[in-house]
Amino acid sequence: MAQLVSRLAMDWTVHKKRLYAAVLTNIRVAAGSPEMRIQKLWPNTDWTRIWKNLKEAPVSDNTRCTWYRVLHDVTPTNARLYRIKMTPSISCQRCTMDDRLEHRLTECGEGRNIWQYTKTRIALILRTIPSRIPDEWILRPQFNIWPTRLNNAVLWLIASVTFRLHQRTTLTLSDFMDFLLRARWKLLNHTRCRNLVGNYLTVIDYNK
């Protein structure tokens, strides 16, 4: 008798869990899947791939968090602050261009040289030319390169450019190259991380 009661209780628990799951699924379907603000701004983008790349990029937590803010476009640029009425102008404080995220990362000051250098390194490991590396990769990295180690190496290089957001007014190309060498040394000191990128990051040793 005791076994029967125990079995009935167990069956009822399983039934309740299934009922709860069914109700929850119906509620979610009725409500629709909520989209993030950035997904609404760029609806024709493979965001599933982008979030997967962000998760799998073999970078430090600090760099990943910075790149996360870049991908969500929540970095406090003047263009963003102007939209929420927190600054009187969208102009960059260092030049006359609009202070947008792309401008900060790839155009302002040494940004152009740093991004061109990074595209050159990526082009080397992809065996192509820098002009074929899309500028949008830093904001929407929806690529899926084979093999996985190559994909990870490209992710590492692109994510590293966001380091510029920490020292925007002083970072030079030489500083950035030194940062890459230090970051790679830390990466390759861990066997698991070293296996994620293979030998692809030797491209930053070349000066061409």
PyMOL commands that place a pseudoatom at each C-alpha (Angstrom):
pseudoatom trace, name=CA, resn=MET, resi=1, chain=A, elem=C, hetatm=0, pos=[0.000, 0.000, 0.000]
pseudoatom trace, name=CA, resn=ALA, resi=2, chain=A, elem=C, hetatm=0, pos=[2.800, 2.382, 0.927]
pseudoatom trace, name=CA, resn=GLN, resi=3, chain=A, elem=C, hetatm=0, pos=[4.525, 1.690, -2.401]
pseudoatom trace, name=CA, resn=LEU, resi=4, chain=A, elem=C, hetatm=0, pos=[1.304, 2.438, -4.282]
pseudoatom trace, name=CA, resn=VAL, resi=5, chain=A, elem=C, hetatm=0, pos=[0.878, 5.765, -2.479]
pseudoatom trace, name=CA, resn=SER, resi=6, chain=A, elem=C, hetatm=0, pos=[4.507, 6.672, -3.162]
pseudoatom trace, name=CA, resn=ARG, resi=7, chain=A, elem=C, hetatm=0, pos=[4.139, 5.813, -6.852]
pseudoatom trace, name=CA, resn=LEU, resi=8, chain=A, elem=C, hetatm=0, pos=[0.933, 7.836, -7.163]
pseudoatom trace, name=CA, resn=ALA, resi=9, chain=A, elem=C, hetatm=0, pos=[2.647, 10.823, -5.513]
pseudoatom trace, name=CA, resn=MET, resi=10, chain=A, elem=C, hetatm=0, pos=[5.560, 10.529, -7.909]
pseudoatom trace, name=CA, resn=ASP, resi=11, chain=A, elem=C, hetatm=0, pos=[3.256, 10.287, -10.923]
pseudoatom trace, name=CA, resn=TRP, resi=12, chain=A, elem=C, hetatm=0, pos=[1.365, 13.376, -9.750]
pseudoatom trace, name=CA, resn=THR, resi=13, chain=A, elem=C, hetatm=0, pos=[4.654, 15.319, -9.368]
pseudoatom trace, name=CA, resn=VAL, resi=14, chain=A, elem=C, hetatm=0, pos=[5.693, 14.395, -12.914]
pseudoatom trace, name=CA, resn=HIS, resi=15, chain=A, elem=C, hetatm=0, pos=[2.225, 15.339, -14.171]
pseudoatom trace, name=CA, resn=LYS, resi=16, chain=A, elem=C, hetatm=0, pos=[2.421, 18.763, -12.476]
pseudoatom trace, name=CA, resn=LYS, resi=17, chain=A, elem=C, hetatm=0, pos=[5.846, 19.449, -13.989]
pseudoatom trace, name=CA, resn=ARG, resi=18, chain=A, elem=C, hetatm=0, pos=[4.570, 18.573, -17.466]
pseudoatom trace, name=CA, resn=LEU, resi=19, chain=A, elem=C, hetatm=0, pos=[1.475, 20.701, -16.961]
pseudoatom trace, name=CA, resn=TYR, resi=20, chain=A, elem=C, hetatm=0, pos=[3.595, 23.650, -15.805]
pseudoatom trace, name=CA, resn=ALA, resi=21, chain=A, elem=C, hetatm=0, pos=[5.929, 23.269, -18.782]
pseudoatom trace, name=CA, resn=ALA, resi=22, chain=A, elem=C, hetatm=0, pos=[2.974, 23.167, -21.206]
pseudoatom trace, name=CA, resn=VAL, resi=23, chain=A, elem=C, hetatm=0, pos=[1.366, 26.269, -19.690]
pseudoatom trace, name=CA, resn=LEU, resi=24, chain=A, elem=C, hetatm=0, pos=[4.689, 28.150, -19.727]
pseudoatom trace, name=CA, resn=THR, resi=25, chain=A, elem=C, hetatm=0, pos=[5.259, 27.232, -23.375]
pseudoatom trace, name=CA, resn=ASN, resi=26, chain=A, elem=C, hetatm=0, pos=[1.786, 28.459, -24.338]
pseudoatom trace, name=CA, resn=ILE, resi=27, chain=A, elem=C, hetatm=0, pos=[2.344, 31.749, -22.505]
pseudoatom trace, name=CA, resn=ARG, resi=28, chain=A, elem=C, hetatm=0, pos=[5.656, 32.319, -24.281]
pseudoatom trace, name=CA, resn=VAL, resi=29, chain=A, elem=C, hetatm=0, pos=[4.148, 31.526, -27.671]
pseudoatom trace, name=CA, resn=ALA, resi=30, chain=A, elem=C, hetatm=0, pos=[1.243, 33.892, -27.041]
pseudoatom trace, name=CA, resn=ALA, resi=31, chain=A, elem=C, hetatm=0, pos=[3.499, 36.681, -25.818]
pseudoatom trace, name=CA, resn=GLY, resi=32, chain=A, elem=C, hetatm=0, pos=[6.002, 36.223, -28.611]
pseudoatom trace, name=CA, resn=SER, resi=33, chain=A, elem=C, hetatm=0, pos=[9.774, 36.118, -28.247]
pseudoatom trace, name=CA, resn=PRO, resi=34, chain=A, elem=C, hetatm=0, pos=[10.997, 39.524, -27.039]
pseudoatom trace, name=CA, resn=GLU, resi=35, chain=A, elem=C, hetatm=0, pos=[13.733, 41.033, -29.180]
pseudoatom trace, name=CA, resn=MET, resi=36, chain=A, elem=C, hetatm=0, pos=[16.651, 43.045, -27.922]
pseudoatom trace, name=CA, resn=ARG, resi=37, chain=A, elem=C, hetatm=0, pos=[16.920, 46.677, -29.001]
pseudoatom trace, name=CA, resn=ILE, resi=38, chain=A, elem=C, hetatm=0, pos=[19.978, 45.978, -31.154]
pseudoatom trace, name=CA, resn=GLN, resi=39, chain=A, elem=C, hetatm=0, pos=[18.181, 43.087, -32.895]
pseudoatom trace, name=CA, resn=LYS, resi=40, chain=A, elem=C, hetatm=0, pos=[15.359, 45.424, -33.827]
pseudoatom trace, name=CA, resn=LEU, resi=41, chain=A, elem=C, hetatm=0, pos=[17.857, 47.940, -35.226]
pseudoatom trace, name=CA, resn=TRP, resi=42, chain=A, elem=C, hetatm=0, pos=[19.530, 45.268, -37.394]
pseudoatom trace, name=CA, resn=PRO, resi=43, chain=A, elem=C, hetatm=0, pos=[16.790, 42.698, -38.124]
pseudoatom trace, name=CA, resn=ASN, resi=44, chain=A, elem=C, hetatm=0, pos=[18.550, 41.051, -41.076]
pseudoatom trace, name=CA, resn=THR, resi=45, chain=A, elem=C, hetatm=0, pos=[21.566, 40.052, -38.995]
pseudoatom trace, name=CA, resn=ASP, resi=46, chain=A, elem=C, hetatm=0, pos=[22.415, 36.549, -37.784]
pseudoatom trace, name=CA, resn=TRP, resi=47, chain=A, elem=C, hetatm=0, pos=[22.382, 37.401, -34.083]
pseudoatom trace, name=CA, resn=THR, resi=48, chain=A, elem=C, hetatm=0, pos=[22.471, 33.755, -33.049]
pseudoatom trace, name=CA, resn=ARG, resi=49, chain=A, elem=C, hetatm=0, pos=[25.873, 33.479, -34.710]
pseudoatom trace, name=CA, resn=ILE, resi=50, chain=A, elem=C, hetatm=0, pos=[27.039, 36.768, -33.197]
pseudoatom trace, name=CA, resn=TRP, resi=51, chain=A, elem=C, hetatm=0, pos=[26.183, 35.731, -29.638]
pseudoatom trace, name=CA, resn=LYS, resi=52, chain=A, elem=C, hetatm=0, pos=[27.850, 32.368, -30.241]
pseudoatom trace, name=CA, resn=ASN, resi=53, chain=A, elem=C, hetatm=0, pos=[31.004, 34.107, -31.462]
pseudoatom trace, name=CA, resn=LEU, resi=54, chain=A, elem=C, hetatm=0, pos=[30.988, 36.432, -28.460]
pseudoatom trace, name=CA, resn=LYS, resi=55, chain=A, elem=C, hetatm=0, pos=[30.692, 33.465, -26.114]
pseudoatom trace, name=CA, resn=GLU, resi=56, chain=A, elem=C, hetatm=0, pos=[33.412, 31.431, -27.822]
pseudoatom trace, name=CA, resn=ALA, resi=57, chain=A, elem=C, hetatm=0, pos=[35.944, 34.233, -28.359]
pseudoatom trace, name=CA, resn=PRO, resi=58, chain=A, elem=C, hetatm=0, pos=[39.123, 33.238, -26.431]
pseudoatom trace, name=CA, resn=VAL, resi=59, chain=A, elem=C, hetatm=0, pos=[39.522, 36.625, -24.728]
pseudoatom trace, name=CA, resn=SER, resi=60, chain=A, elem=C, hetatm=0, pos=[39.623, 37.867, -21.144]
pseudoatom trace, name=CA, resn=ASP, resi=61, chain=A, elem=C, hetatm=0, pos=[36.397, 38.592, -19.282]
pseudoatom trace, name=CA, resn=ASN, resi=62, chain=A, elem=C, hetatm=0, pos=[37.239, 42.300, -19.361]
pseudoatom trace, name=CA, resn=THR, resi=63, chain=A, elem=C, hetatm=0, pos=[37.603, 42.292, -23.149]
pseudoatom trace, name=CA, resn=ARG, resi=64, chain=A, elem=C, hetatm=0, pos=[34.468, 40.176, -23.559]
pseudoatom trace, name=CA, resn=CYS, resi=65, chain=A, elem=C, hetatm=0, pos=[32.443, 42.637, -21.448]
pseudoatom trace, name=CA, resn=THR, resi=66, chain=A, elem=C, hetatm=0, pos=[33.732, 45.568, -23.491]
pseudoatom trace, name=CA, resn=TRP, resi=67, chain=A, elem=C, hetatm=0, pos=[32.914, 43.817, -26.763]
pseudoatom trace, name=CA, resn=TYR, resi=68, chain=A, elem=C, hetatm=0, pos=[29.478, 42.929, -25.356]
pseudoatom trace, name=CA, resn=ARG, resi=69, chain=A, elem=C, hetatm=0, pos=[28.786, 46.654, -24.880]
pseudoatom trace, name=CA, resn=VAL, resi=70, chain=A, elem=C, hetatm=0, pos=[30.018, 47.317, -28.413]
pseudoatom trace, name=CA, resn=LEU, resi=71, chain=A, elem=C, hetatm=0, pos=[27.737, 44.658, -29.903]
pseudoatom trace, name=CA, resn=HIS, resi=72, chain=A, elem=C, hetatm=0, pos=[24.766, 46.066, -27.988]
pseudoatom trace, name=CA, resn=ASP, resi=73, chain=A, elem=C, hetatm=0, pos=[25.737, 49.638, -28.950]
pseudoatom trace, name=CA, resn=VAL, resi=74, chain=A, elem=C, hetatm=0, pos=[25.497, 50.896, -25.373]
pseudoatom trace, name=CA, resn=THR, resi=75, chain=A, elem=C, hetatm=0, pos=[28.916, 52.569, -25.227]
pseudoatom trace, name=CA, resn=PRO, resi=76, chain=A, elem=C, hetatm=0, pos=[28.348, 56.215, -24.173]
pseudoatom trace, name=CA, resn=THR, resi=77, chain=A, elem=C, hetatm=0, pos=[29.364, 57.904, -27.402]
pseudoatom trace, name=CA, resn=ASN, resi=78, chain=A, elem=C, hetatm=0, pos=[28.146, 61.436, -28.053]
pseudoatom trace, name=CA, resn=ALA, resi=79, chain=A, elem=C, hetatm=0, pos=[25.806, 60.106, -30.736]
pseudoatom trace, name=CA, resn=ARG, resi=80, chain=A, elem=C, hetatm=0, pos=[24.127, 57.803, -28.203]
pseudoatom trace, name=CA, resn=LEU, resi=81, chain=A, elem=C, hetatm=0, pos=[24.100, 60.431, -25.435]
pseudoatom trace, name=CA, resn=TYR, resi=82, chain=A, elem=C, hetatm=0, pos=[22.574, 62.941, -27.842]
pseudoatom trace, name=CA, resn=ARG, resi=83, chain=A, elem=C, hetatm=0, pos=[19.704, 60.536, -28.599]
pseudoatom trace, name=CA, resn=ILE, resi=84, chain=A, elem=C, hetatm=0, pos=[18.820, 60.394, -24.905]
pseudoatom trace, name=CA, resn=LYS, resi=85, chain=A, elem=C, hetatm=0, pos=[19.325, 64.165, -24.480]
pseudoatom trace, name=CA, resn=MET, resi=86, chain=A, elem=C, hetatm=0, pos=[22.393, 63.968, -22.271]
pseudoatom trace, name=CA, resn=THR, resi=87, chain=A, elem=C, hetatm=0, pos=[24.739, 65.973, -24.483]
pseudoatom trace, name=CA, resn=PRO, resi=88, chain=A, elem=C, hetatm=0, pos=[24.136, 68.982, -26.773]
pseudoatom trace, name=CA, resn=SER, resi=89, chain=A, elem=C, hetatm=0, pos=[26.007, 67.612, -29.786]
pseudoatom trace, name=CA, resn=ILE, resi=90, chain=A, elem=C, hetatm=0, pos=[26.950, 64.374, -31.519]
pseudoatom trace, name=CA, resn=SER, resi=91, chain=A, elem=C, hetatm=0, pos=[30.306, 65.759, -32.644]
pseudoatom trace, name=CA, resn=CYS, resi=92, chain=A, elem=C, hetatm=0, pos=[33.517, 64.114, -31.492]
pseudoatom trace, name=CA, resn=GLN, resi=93, chain=A, elem=C, hetatm=0, pos=[35.480, 66.162, -28.959]
pseudoatom trace, name=CA, resn=ARG, resi=94, chain=A, elem=C, hetatm=0, pos=[38.718, 65.450, -30.823]
pseudoatom trace, name=CA, resn=CYS, resi=95, chain=A, elem=C, hetatm=0, pos=[37.611, 66.107, -34.406]
pseudoatom trace, name=CA, resn=THR, resi=96, chain=A, elem=C, hetatm=0, pos=[34.607, 67.342, -36.400]
pseudoatom trace, name=CA, resn=MET, resi=97, chain=A, elem=C, hetatm=0, pos=[33.142, 63.934, -37.243]
pseudoatom trace, name=CA, resn=ASP, resi=98, chain=A, elem=C, hetatm=0, pos=[30.087, 62.389, -35.586]
pseudoatom trace, name=CA, resn=ASP, resi=99, chain=A, elem=C, hetatm=0, pos=[31.104, 60.551, -32.424]
pseudoatom trace, name=CA, resn=ARG, resi=100, chain=A, elem=C, hetatm=0, pos=[29.617, 57.174, -33.270]
pseudoatom trace, name=CA, resn=LEU, resi=101, chain=A, elem=C, hetatm=0, pos=[30.919, 53.801, -32.138]
pseudoatom trace, name=CA, resn=GLU, resi=102, chain=A, elem=C, hetatm=0, pos=[32.489, 53.014, -35.509]
pseudoatom trace, name=CA, resn=HIS, resi=103, chain=A, elem=C, hetatm=0, pos=[34.233, 56.385, -35.394]
pseudoatom trace, name=CA, resn=ARG, resi=104, chain=A, elem=C, hetatm=0, pos=[35.740, 55.772, -31.958]
pseudoatom trace, name=CA, resn=LEU, resi=105, chain=A, elem=C, hetatm=0, pos=[36.993, 52.316, -32.837]
pseudoatom trace, name=CA, resn=THR, resi=106, chain=A, elem=C, hetatm=0, pos=[38.158, 52.631, -36.419]
pseudoatom trace, name=CA, resn=GLU, resi=107, chain=A, elem=C, hetatm=0, pos=[38.517, 56.287, -37.399]
pseudoatom trace, name=CA, resn=CYS, resi=108, chain=A, elem=C, hetatm=0, pos=[39.331, 58.752, -34.627]
pseudoatom trace, name=CA, resn=GLY, resi=109, chain=A, elem=C, hetatm=0, pos=[42.994, 59.510, -33.964]
pseudoatom trace, name=CA, resn=GLU, resi=110, chain=A, elem=C, hetatm=0, pos=[45.050, 56.347, -34.303]
pseudoatom trace, name=CA, resn=GLY, resi=111, chain=A, elem=C, hetatm=0, pos=[41.887, 54.301, -34.660]
pseudoatom trace, name=CA, resn=ARG, resi=112, chain=A, elem=C, hetatm=0, pos=[42.201, 54.118, -38.442]
pseudoatom trace, name=CA, resn=ASN, resi=113, chain=A, elem=C, hetatm=0, pos=[45.790, 52.828, -38.252]
pseudoatom trace, name=CA, resn=ILE, resi=114, chain=A, elem=C, hetatm=0, pos=[44.894, 50.311, -35.533]
pseudoatom trace, name=CA, resn=TRP, resi=115, chain=A, elem=C, hetatm=0, pos=[41.947, 48.946, -37.480]
pseudoatom trace, name=CA, resn=GLN, resi=116, chain=A, elem=C, hetatm=0, pos=[43.903, 48.776, -40.731]
pseudoatom trace, name=CA, resn=TYR, resi=117, chain=A, elem=C, hetatm=0, pos=[46.684, 46.911, -38.916]
pseudoatom trace, name=CA, resn=THR, resi=118, chain=A, elem=C, hetatm=0, pos=[44.132, 44.490, -37.475]
pseudoatom trace, name=CA, resn=LYS, resi=119, chain=A, elem=C, hetatm=0, pos=[42.533, 43.913, -40.880]
pseudoatom trace, name=CA, resn=THR, resi=120, chain=A, elem=C, hetatm=0, pos=[45.980, 43.239, -42.327]
pseudoatom trace, name=CA, resn=ARG, resi=121, chain=A, elem=C, hetatm=0, pos=[46.631, 40.562, -39.666]
pseudoatom trace, name=CA, resn=ILE, resi=122, chain=A, elem=C, hetatm=0, pos=[43.238, 38.984, -40.314]
pseudoatom trace, name=CA, resn=ALA, resi=123, chain=A, elem=C, hetatm=0, pos=[43.842, 39.049, -44.055]
pseudoatom trace, name=CA, resn=LEU, resi=124, chain=A, elem=C, hetatm=0, pos=[47.144, 37.239, -43.552]
pseudoatom trace, name=CA, resn=ILE, resi=125, chain=A, elem=C, hetatm=0, pos=[45.587, 34.309, -41.729]
pseudoatom trace, name=CA, resn=LEU, resi=126, chain=A, elem=C, hetatm=0, pos=[42.621, 34.197, -44.125]
pseudoatom trace, name=CA, resn=ARG, resi=127, chain=A, elem=C, hetatm=0, pos=[44.954, 34.462, -47.133]
pseudoatom trace, name=CA, resn=THR, resi=128, chain=A, elem=C, hetatm=0, pos=[43.115, 37.374, -48.645]
pseudoatom trace, name=CA, resn=ILE, resi=129, chain=A, elem=C, hetatm=0, pos=[43.510, 41.152, -48.874]
pseudoatom trace, name=CA, resn=PRO, resi=130, chain=A, elem=C, hetatm=0, pos=[42.576, 43.661, -46.115]
pseudoatom trace, name=CA, resn=SER, resi=131, chain=A, elem=C, hetatm=0, pos=[39.913, 45.357, -48.253]
pseudoatom trace, name=CA, resn=ARG, resi=132, chain=A, elem=C, hetatm=0, pos=[37.907, 42.109, -48.136]
pseudoatom trace, name=CA, resn=ILE, resi=133, chain=A, elem=C, hetatm=0, pos=[37.638, 42.251, -44.348]
pseudoatom trace, name=CA, resn=PRO, resi=134, chain=A, elem=C, hetatm=0, pos=[34.310, 44.038, -43.643]
pseudoatom trace, name=CA, resn=ASP, resi=135, chain=A, elem=C, hetatm=0, pos=[34.414, 46.941, -41.204]
pseudoatom trace, name=CA, resn=GLU, resi=136, chain=A, elem=C, hetatm=0, pos=[31.121, 45.714, -39.757]
pseudoatom trace, name=CA, resn=TRP, resi=137, chain=A, elem=C, hetatm=0, pos=[32.844, 42.634, -38.291]
pseudoatom trace, name=CA, resn=ILE, resi=138, chain=A, elem=C, hetatm=0, pos=[33.816, 44.635, -35.221]
pseudoatom trace, name=CA, resn=LEU, resi=139, chain=A, elem=C, hetatm=0, pos=[30.163, 45.586, -34.607]
pseudoatom trace, name=CA, resn=ARG, resi=140, chain=A, elem=C, hetatm=0, pos=[28.350, 42.538, -36.007]
pseudoatom trace, name=CA, resn=PRO, resi=141, chain=A, elem=C, hetatm=0, pos=[30.705, 39.507, -36.215]
pseudoatom trace, name=CA, resn=GLN, resi=142, chain=A, elem=C, hetatm=0, pos=[28.254, 37.119, -37.856]
pseudoatom trace, name=CA, resn=PHE, resi=143, chain=A, elem=C, hetatm=0, pos=[30.921, 35.102, -39.684]
pseudoatom trace, name=CA, resn=ASN, resi=144, chain=A, elem=C, hetatm=0, pos=[31.578, 31.391, -39.234]
pseudoatom trace, name=CA, resn=ILE, resi=145, chain=A, elem=C, hetatm=0, pos=[35.051, 30.508, -40.488]
pseudoatom trace, name=CA, resn=TRP, resi=146, chain=A, elem=C, hetatm=0, pos=[36.391, 26.984, -40.750]
pseudoatom trace, name=CA, resn=PRO, resi=147, chain=A, elem=C, hetatm=0, pos=[38.348, 25.521, -39.029]
pseudoatom trace, name=CA, resn=THR, resi=148, chain=A, elem=C, hetatm=0, pos=[37.246, 26.566, -35.553]
pseudoatom trace, name=CA, resn=ARG, resi=149, chain=A, elem=C, hetatm=0, pos=[40.766, 27.581, -34.506]
pseudoatom trace, name=CA, resn=LEU, resi=150, chain=A, elem=C, hetatm=0, pos=[40.910, 30.052, -37.360]
pseudoatom trace, name=CA, resn=ASN, resi=151, chain=A, elem=C, hetatm=0, pos=[37.517, 31.452, -36.407]
pseudoatom trace, name=CA, resn=ASN, resi=152, chain=A, elem=C, hetatm=0, pos=[38.713, 31.863, -32.810]
pseudoatom trace, name=CA, resn=ALA, resi=153, chain=A, elem=C, hetatm=0, pos=[41.893, 33.632, -33.902]
pseudoatom trace, name=CA, resn=VAL, resi=154, chain=A, elem=C, hetatm=0, pos=[39.907, 36.145, -35.954]
pseudoatom trace, name=CA, resn=LEU, resi=155, chain=A, elem=C, hetatm=0, pos=[37.543, 36.695, -33.017]
pseudoatom trace, name=CA, resn=TRP, resi=156, chain=A, elem=C, hetatm=0, pos=[40.516, 37.306, -30.729]
pseudoatom trace, name=CA, resn=LEU, resi=157, chain=A, elem=C, hetatm=0, pos=[41.988, 39.925, -33.055]
pseudoatom trace, name=CA, resn=ILE, resi=158, chain=A, elem=C, hetatm=0, pos=[38.702, 41.766, -33.594]
pseudoatom trace, name=CA, resn=ALA, resi=159, chain=A, elem=C, hetatm=0, pos=[37.720, 41.743, -29.912]
pseudoatom trace, name=CA, resn=SER, resi=160, chain=A, elem=C, hetatm=0, pos=[41.156, 43.127, -29.014]
pseudoatom trace, name=CA, resn=VAL, resi=161, chain=A, elem=C, hetatm=0, pos=[40.422, 46.322, -30.953]
pseudoatom trace, name=CA, resn=THR, resi=162, chain=A, elem=C, hetatm=0, pos=[37.814, 47.211, -28.313]
pseudoatom trace, name=CA, resn=PHE, resi=163, chain=A, elem=C, hetatm=0, pos=[40.738, 47.734, -25.897]
pseudoatom trace, name=CA, resn=ARG, resi=164, chain=A, elem=C, hetatm=0, pos=[40.930, 51.152, -27.529]
pseudoatom trace, name=CA, resn=LEU, resi=165, chain=A, elem=C, hetatm=0, pos=[37.740, 52.188, -25.722]
pseudoatom trace, name=CA, resn=HIS, resi=166, chain=A, elem=C, hetatm=0, pos=[39.634, 52.091, -22.406]
pseudoatom trace, name=CA, resn=GLN, resi=167, chain=A, elem=C, hetatm=0, pos=[42.431, 54.446, -23.518]
pseudoatom trace, name=CA, resn=ARG, resi=168, chain=A, elem=C, hetatm=0, pos=[40.895, 56.240, -26.456]
pseudoatom trace, name=CA, resn=THR, resi=169, chain=A, elem=C, hetatm=0, pos=[42.836, 59.495, -26.209]
pseudoatom trace, name=CA, resn=THR, resi=170, chain=A, elem=C, hetatm=0, pos=[46.307, 58.029, -25.744]
pseudoatom trace, name=CA, resn=LEU, resi=171, chain=A, elem=C, hetatm=0, pos=[46.437, 54.608, -27.423]
pseudoatom trace, name=CA, resn=THR, resi=172, chain=A, elem=C, hetatm=0, pos=[48.800, 54.522, -30.396]
pseudoatom trace, name=CA, resn=LEU, resi=173, chain=A, elem=C, hetatm=0, pos=[49.382, 51.759, -32.925]
pseudoatom trace, name=CA, resn=SER, resi=174, chain=A, elem=C, hetatm=0, pos=[52.629, 50.890, -31.142]
pseudoatom trace, name=CA, resn=ASP, resi=175, chain=A, elem=C, hetatm=0, pos=[50.765, 50.645, -27.819]
pseudoatom trace, name=CA, resn=PHE, resi=176, chain=A, elem=C, hetatm=0, pos=[48.159, 48.423, -29.432]
pseudoatom trace, name=CA, resn=MET, resi=177, chain=A, elem=C, hetatm=0, pos=[50.786, 46.095, -30.881]
pseudoatom trace, name=CA, resn=ASP, resi=178, chain=A, elem=C, hetatm=0, pos=[52.413, 45.798, -27.447]
pseudoatom trace, name=CA, resn=PHE, resi=179, chain=A, elem=C, hetatm=0, pos=[49.003, 45.036, -25.950]
pseudoatom trace, name=CA, resn=LEU, resi=180, chain=A, elem=C, hetatm=0, pos=[48.437, 42.261, -28.500]
pseudoatom trace, name=CA, resn=LEU, resi=181, chain=A, elem=C, hetatm=0, pos=[51.787, 40.658, -27.681]
pseudoatom trace, name=CA, resn=ARG, resi=182, chain=A, elem=C, hetatm=0, pos=[51.067, 40.718, -23.942]
pseudoatom trace, name=CA, resn=ALA, resi=183, chain=A, elem=C, hetatm=0, pos=[47.522, 39.427, -24.418]
pseudoatom trace, name=CA, resn=ARG, resi=184, chain=A, elem=C, hetatm=0, pos=[48.748, 36.617, -26.685]
pseudoatom trace, name=CA, resn=TRP, resi=185, chain=A, elem=C, hetatm=0, pos=[51.420, 35.639, -24.149]
pseudoatom trace, name=CA, resn=LYS, resi=186, chain=A, elem=C, hetatm=0, pos=[48.741, 35.321, -21.457]
pseudoatom trace, name=CA, resn=LEU, resi=187, chain=A, elem=C, hetatm=0, pos=[46.519, 33.354, -23.824]
pseudoatom trace, name=CA, resn=LEU, resi=188, chain=A, elem=C, hetatm=0, pos=[49.194, 30.885, -24.893]
pseudoatom trace, name=CA, resn=ASN, resi=189, chain=A, elem=C, hetatm=0, pos=[50.302, 30.248, -21.311]
pseudoatom trace, name=CA, resn=HIS, resi=190, chain=A, elem=C, hetatm=0, pos=[47.126, 28.211, -20.823]
pseudoatom trace, name=CA, resn=THR, resi=191, chain=A, elem=C, hetatm=0, pos=[47.111, 24.895, -22.671]
pseudoatom trace, name=CA, resn=ARG, resi=192, chain=A, elem=C, hetatm=0, pos=[43.345, 24.908, -23.192]
pseudoatom trace, name=CA, resn=CYS, resi=193, chain=A, elem=C, hetatm=0, pos=[43.388, 28.422, -24.633]
pseudoatom trace, name=CA, resn=ARG, resi=194, chain=A, elem=C, hetatm=0, pos=[46.431, 27.646, -26.772]
pseudoatom trace, name=CA, resn=ASN, resi=195, chain=A, elem=C, hetatm=0, pos=[44.530, 24.770, -28.329]
pseudoatom trace, name=CA, resn=LEU, resi=196, chain=A, elem=C, hetatm=0, pos=[41.670, 27.140, -29.202]
pseudoatom trace, name=CA, resn=VAL, resi=197, chain=A, elem=C, hetatm=0, pos=[43.742, 29.284, -31.577]
pseudoatom trace, name=CA, resn=GLY, resi=198, chain=A, elem=C, hetatm=0, pos=[46.573, 27.014, -32.683]
pseudoatom trace, name=CA, resn=ASN, resi=199, chain=A, elem=C, hetatm=0, pos=[49.451, 28.858, -34.374]
pseudoatom trace, name=CA, resn=TYR, resi=200, chain=A, elem=C, hetatm=0, pos=[47.322, 31.402, -36.207]
pseudoatom trace, name=CA, resn=LEU, resi=201, chain=A, elem=C, hetatm=0, pos=[48.225, 34.309, -33.922]
pseudoatom trace, name=CA, resn=THR, resi=202, chain=A, elem=C, hetatm=0, pos=[51.874, 34.257, -35.022]
pseudoatom trace, name=CA, resn=VAL, resi=203, chain=A, elem=C, hetatm=0, pos=[50.737, 36.816, -37.627]
pseudoatom trace, name=CA, resn=ILE, resi=204, chain=A, elem=C, hetatm=0, pos=[51.201, 39.598, -35.085]
pseudoatom trace, name=CA, resn=ASP, resi=205, chain=A, elem=C, hetatm=0, pos=[54.950, 38.891, -35.093]
pseudoatom trace, name=CA, resn=TYR, resi=206, chain=A, elem=C, hetatm=0, pos=[55.234, 40.104, -38.687]
pseudoatom trace, name=CA, resn=ASN, resi=207, chain=A, elem=C, hetatm=0, pos=[55.859, 43.769, -39.485]
pseudoatom trace, name=CA, resn=LYS, resi=208, chain=A, elem=C, hetatm=0, pos=[54.691, 43.735, -43.079]
for i in range(1, 208): cmd.bond("trace and resi %d" % i, "trace and resi %d" % (i + 1))
show_as sticks, trace
zoom trace
